[in-house]
């Protein structure tokens, strides 16, 4: 039976490969290699708060084993979220990788726009390969819609690579529409921002 739960530090080793699978090319570029990216995410997932913290993720489990994940952000994230993200980066990564992230951050902010005050933003949505096509992604999207409605927000947004036709088709089927496209030149990727309107 598939159940959704809030992540905990104990989920970090299972969560890391799921997060990495949500954007493998981009994350490998940001952290210098797939191995460093995976080890960093696993480290950050154990932390109390932050962008990659397990506690910021909704995890789908099957017989208590994590098989999918999703996180959500909004415009008014607490200071602990920013502080946790920075602490994870500075405690784990080599100075050269940190310098690379600082240099590339302005480009990231141009592509991955922060959610507006009336939006919820979905990130790191990932379903393990062997469990795709079983409605788990839809269950996660339904949970995000519920959260957005509870917070009286007007829409949900997410970013997906334009070459990921399977994901784009899935989001279309869930009611999302494409609103913008932006190229991330360092990896020659184009990302599509999609939106689900609640009103």
C-alpha positions as a Markdown table, in Angstrom:
| # | Residue | x | y | z |
|---|---|---|---|---|
| 1 | Unk | 0.0 | 0.0 | 0.0 |
| 2 | Unk | 1.3 | 3.4 | -1.0 |
| 3 | Unk | 1.4 | 5.9 | 1.8 |
| 4 | Unk | 2.6 | 9.5 | 2.0 |
| 5 | Unk | 4.7 | 10.8 | 5.0 |
| 6 | Unk | 6.9 | 13.6 | 6.0 |
| 7 | Unk | 10.6 | 12.7 | 5.6 |
| 8 | Unk | 12.9 | 12.1 | 8.5 |
| 9 | Unk | 16.7 | 11.9 | 8.7 |
| 10 | Unk | 16.5 | 8.1 | 8.6 |
| 11 | Unk | 15.2 | 8.4 | 5.0 |
| 12 | Unk | 18.3 | 10.3 | 3.8 |
| 13 | Unk | 20.0 | 7.4 | 2.1 |
| 14 | Unk | 16.9 | 6.4 | 0.2 |
| 15 | Unk | 15.9 | 10.0 | -0.6 |
| 16 | Unk | 19.3 | 11.0 | -2.1 |
| 17 | Unk | 19.1 | 8.9 | -5.3 |
| 18 | Unk | 15.4 | 10.0 | -5.8 |
| 19 | Unk | 16.3 | 13.7 | -5.6 |
| 20 | Unk | 19.3 | 13.1 | -7.9 |
| 21 | Unk | 17.1 | 11.4 | -10.4 |
| 22 | Unk | 14.8 | 14.5 | -10.5 |
| 23 | Unk | 17.5 | 16.5 | -12.3 |
| 24 | Unk | 20.6 | 14.4 | -12.9 |
| 25 | Unk | 22.3 | 16.5 | -15.5 |
| 26 | Unk | 21.8 | 19.8 | -13.7 |
| 27 | Unk | 22.8 | 18.4 | -10.2 |
| 28 | Unk | 25.9 | 16.7 | -11.6 |
| 29 | Unk | 26.9 | 20.1 | -13.2 |
| 30 | Unk | 26.2 | 22.0 | -10.0 |
| 31 | Unk | 28.2 | 19.8 | -7.7 |
| 32 | Unk | 31.0 | 18.7 | -10.2 |
| 33 | Unk | 30.2 | 15.0 | -10.4 |
| 34 | Unk | 27.3 | 12.6 | -9.9 |
| 35 | Unk | 29.1 | 11.0 | -6.9 |
| 36 | Unk | 29.7 | 14.4 | -5.1 |
| 37 | Unk | 26.1 | 15.4 | -5.8 |
| 38 | Unk | 24.7 | 12.1 | -4.3 |
| 39 | Unk | 27.0 | 12.3 | -1.3 |
| 40 | Unk | 26.1 | 16.0 | -0.7 |
| 41 | Unk | 22.3 | 15.4 | -1.0 |
| 42 | Unk | 22.5 | 12.5 | 1.4 |
| 43 | Unk | 24.4 | 14.7 | 3.9 |
| 44 | Unk | 22.0 | 17.6 | 3.4 |
| 45 | Unk | 19.0 | 15.3 | 3.7 |
| 46 | Unk | 20.1 | 14.4 | 7.3 |
| 47 | Unk | 20.0 | 18.1 | 8.4 |
| 48 | Unk | 17.2 | 19.6 | 10.4 |
| 49 | Unk | 16.2 | 22.1 | 7.6 |
| 50 | Unk | 17.2 | 23.3 | 4.2 |
| 51 | Unk | 16.5 | 22.8 | 0.5 |
| 52 | Unk | 17.5 | 19.1 | 0.6 |
| 53 | Unk | 16.5 | 18.2 | 4.1 |
| 54 | Unk | 14.4 | 15.1 | 4.4 |
| 55 | Unk | 12.0 | 17.1 | 6.7 |
| 56 | Unk | 11.2 | 19.3 | 3.7 |
| 57 | Unk | 10.1 | 16.4 | 1.6 |
| 58 | Unk | 7.0 | 14.4 | 1.2 |
| 59 | Unk | 7.9 | 10.8 | 0.7 |
| 60 | Unk | 5.8 | 8.0 | -0.8 |
| 61 | Unk | 6.5 | 4.7 | 0.8 |
| 62 | Unk | 5.6 | 1.1 | -0.1 |
| 63 | Unk | 5.9 | -1.3 | 2.9 |
| 64 | Unk | 7.8 | 1.6 | 4.6 |
| 65 | Unk | 10.4 | 1.8 | 1.8 |
| 66 | Unk | 10.7 | 5.3 | 0.2 |
| 67 | Unk | 9.9 | 5.0 | -3.6 |
| 68 | Unk | 9.0 | 8.6 | -4.5 |
| 69 | Unk | 9.4 | 12.1 | -3.2 |
| 70 | Unk | 8.5 | 15.7 | -3.7 |
| 71 | Unk | 9.2 | 19.0 | -1.9 |
| 72 | Unk | 7.3 | 22.3 | -2.0 |
| 73 | Unk | 8.4 | 25.9 | -1.6 |
| 74 | Unk | 6.6 | 29.2 | -1.2 |
| 75 | Unk | 7.5 | 32.8 | -1.1 |
| 76 | Unk | 7.7 | 33.0 | 2.7 |
| 77 | Unk | 10.0 | 30.2 | 3.6 |
| 78 | Unk | 11.3 | 30.5 | 7.2 |
| 79 | Unk | 14.8 | 31.7 | 8.0 |
| 80 | Unk | 15.7 | 28.2 | 9.2 |
| 81 | Unk | 15.2 | 27.0 | 5.6 |
| 82 | Unk | 17.8 | 29.4 | 4.2 |
| 83 | Unk | 20.2 | 28.9 | 7.1 |
| 84 | Unk | 19.9 | 25.1 | 6.8 |
| 85 | Unk | 20.6 | 25.2 | 3.1 |
| 86 | Unk | 23.7 | 27.4 | 3.5 |
| 87 | Unk | 25.0 | 25.3 | 6.4 |
| 88 | Unk | 24.7 | 22.1 | 4.4 |
| 89 | Unk | 26.6 | 23.7 | 1.5 |
| 90 | Unk | 29.4 | 25.2 | 3.6 |
| 91 | Unk | 30.0 | 22.2 | 5.9 |
| 92 | Unk | 30.2 | 19.6 | 3.2 |
| 93 | Unk | 31.4 | 21.0 | -0.1 |
| 94 | Unk | 35.0 | 21.9 | -1.1 |
| 95 | Unk | 35.8 | 25.6 | -1.6 |
| 96 | Unk | 36.1 | 25.2 | -5.3 |
| 97 | Unk | 32.6 | 23.7 | -5.6 |
| 98 | Unk | 31.2 | 26.5 | -3.4 |
| 99 | Unk | 32.9 | 29.1 | -5.6 |
| 100 | Unk | 31.4 | 27.5 | -8.7 |
| 101 | Unk | 27.9 | 27.5 | -7.1 |
| 102 | Unk | 28.3 | 31.2 | -6.2 |
| 103 | Unk | 29.3 | 32.1 | -9.7 |
| 104 | Unk | 26.5 | 30.1 | -11.3 |
| 105 | Unk | 23.7 | 31.2 | -8.9 |
| 106 | Unk | 22.6 | 34.3 | -10.8 |
| 107 | Unk | 21.9 | 32.1 | -13.8 |
| 108 | Unk | 20.0 | 29.6 | -11.7 |
| 109 | Unk | 17.8 | 32.4 | -10.3 |
| 110 | Unk | 17.0 | 33.6 | -13.8 |
| 111 | Unk | 15.9 | 30.1 | -14.9 |
| 112 | Unk | 14.3 | 28.8 | -11.7 |
| 113 | Unk | 12.2 | 31.8 | -10.7 |
| 114 | Unk | 11.2 | 32.0 | -7.0 |
| 115 | Unk | 7.4 | 31.4 | -6.5 |
| 116 | Unk | 5.2 | 34.5 | -6.3 |
| 117 | Unk | 3.3 | 35.2 | -3.1 |
| 118 | Unk | 0.2 | 33.4 | -4.4 |
| 119 | Unk | 2.1 | 30.3 | -5.7 |
| 120 | Unk | 3.3 | 27.0 | -4.4 |
| 121 | Unk | 6.4 | 25.6 | -6.2 |
| 122 | Unk | 7.0 | 21.9 | -6.5 |
| 123 | Unk | 10.5 | 20.6 | -6.7 |
| 124 | Unk | 12.4 | 17.3 | -6.6 |
| 125 | Unk | 9.4 | 15.3 | -7.8 |
| 126 | Unk | 10.7 | 11.8 | -8.5 |
| 127 | Unk | 9.3 | 8.3 | -8.6 |
| 128 | Unk | 11.7 | 5.3 | -8.7 |
| 129 | Unk | 11.8 | 3.7 | -12.2 |
| 130 | Unk | 10.2 | 0.4 | -11.0 |
| 131 | Unk | 7.2 | 2.2 | -9.5 |
| 132 | Unk | 6.4 | 4.6 | -12.3 |
| 133 | Unk | 3.0 | 4.3 | -14.0 |
| 134 | Unk | 1.3 | 3.3 | -10.8 |
| 135 | Unk | -0.4 | 6.6 | -9.9 |
| 136 | Unk | 2.2 | 7.6 | -7.3 |
| 137 | Unk | 3.1 | 10.9 | -9.1 |
| 138 | Unk | -0.6 | 11.8 | -9.2 |
| 139 | Unk | -0.9 | 11.1 | -5.5 |
| 140 | Unk | 2.0 | 13.5 | -4.8 |
| 141 | Unk | 0.5 | 16.2 | -7.1 |
| 142 | Unk | -2.9 | 15.8 | -5.4 |
| 143 | Unk | -1.1 | 16.4 | -2.1 |
| 144 | Unk | 0.5 | 19.6 | -3.4 |
| 145 | Unk | -2.9 | 20.8 | -4.6 |
| 146 | Unk | -4.3 | 20.1 | -1.1 |
| 147 | Unk | -1.5 | 22.1 | 0.5 |
| 148 | Unk | -2.0 | 25.0 | -1.9 |
| 149 | Unk | -5.7 | 25.2 | -1.2 |
| 150 | Unk | -5.1 | 25.1 | 2.5 |
| 151 | Unk | -2.8 | 28.0 | 2.2 |
| 152 | Unk | -5.3 | 29.9 | 0.0 |
| 153 | Unk | -2.8 | 30.1 | -2.9 |
| 154 | Unk | -3.8 | 30.7 | -6.5 |
| 155 | Unk | -1.5 | 28.3 | -8.4 |
| 156 | Unk | 1.2 | 25.7 | -8.4 |
| 157 | Unk | 4.3 | 26.0 | -10.5 |
| 158 | Unk | 7.2 | 23.7 | -11.4 |
| 159 | Unk | 10.1 | 23.5 | -13.8 |
| 160 | Unk | 10.9 | 20.6 | -16.1 |
| 161 | Unk | 13.4 | 20.0 | -18.8 |
| 162 | Unk | 11.9 | 20.4 | -22.2 |
| 163 | Unk | 13.4 | 17.1 | -23.4 |
| 164 | Unk | 11.6 | 15.1 | -20.7 |
| 165 | Unk | 8.5 | 14.4 | -22.8 |
| 166 | Unk | 7.2 | 11.8 | -20.4 |
| 167 | Unk | 7.2 | 14.2 | -17.5 |
| 168 | Unk | 5.6 | 17.0 | -19.5 |
| 169 | Unk | 2.9 | 14.7 | -20.7 |
| 170 | Unk | 2.3 | 13.6 | -17.1 |
| 171 | Unk | 2.0 | 17.2 | -15.9 |
| 172 | Unk | -0.4 | 18.0 | -18.8 |
| 173 | Unk | -2.5 | 15.1 | -17.8 |
| 174 | Unk | -2.6 | 16.5 | -14.2 |
| 175 | Unk | -3.9 | 19.9 | -15.5 |
| 176 | Unk | -0.6 | 21.9 | -15.8 |
| 177 | Unk | 0.0 | 24.2 | -18.7 |
| 178 | Unk | 3.2 | 25.5 | -20.1 |
| 179 | Unk | 3.8 | 29.2 | -19.4 |
| 180 | Unk | 7.5 | 30.0 | -20.2 |
| 181 | Unk | 10.7 | 28.4 | -21.5 |
| 182 | Unk | 14.2 | 29.5 | -20.3 |
| 183 | Unk | 17.6 | 28.2 | -21.4 |
| 184 | Unk | 20.3 | 27.3 | -18.9 |
| 185 | Unk | 23.3 | 27.9 | -21.1 |
| 186 | Unk | 26.0 | 26.1 | -19.0 |
| 187 | Unk | 24.4 | 22.7 | -19.7 |
| 188 | Unk | 22.5 | 23.7 | -22.9 |
| 189 | Unk | 19.3 | 22.7 | -21.2 |
| 190 | Unk | 15.9 | 24.4 | -21.7 |
| 191 | Unk | 13.5 | 24.3 | -18.8 |
| 192 | Unk | 9.7 | 24.8 | -19.1 |
| 193 | Unk | 7.8 | 26.4 | -16.3 |
| 194 | Unk | 4.4 | 24.8 | -15.9 |
| 195 | Unk | 1.5 | 26.0 | -13.9 |
| 196 | Unk | -1.7 | 24.5 | -12.3 |
| 197 | Unk | -4.3 | 27.2 | -11.7 |
| 198 | Unk | -6.5 | 26.7 | -8.7 |
| 199 | Unk | -8.8 | 29.7 | -9.6 |
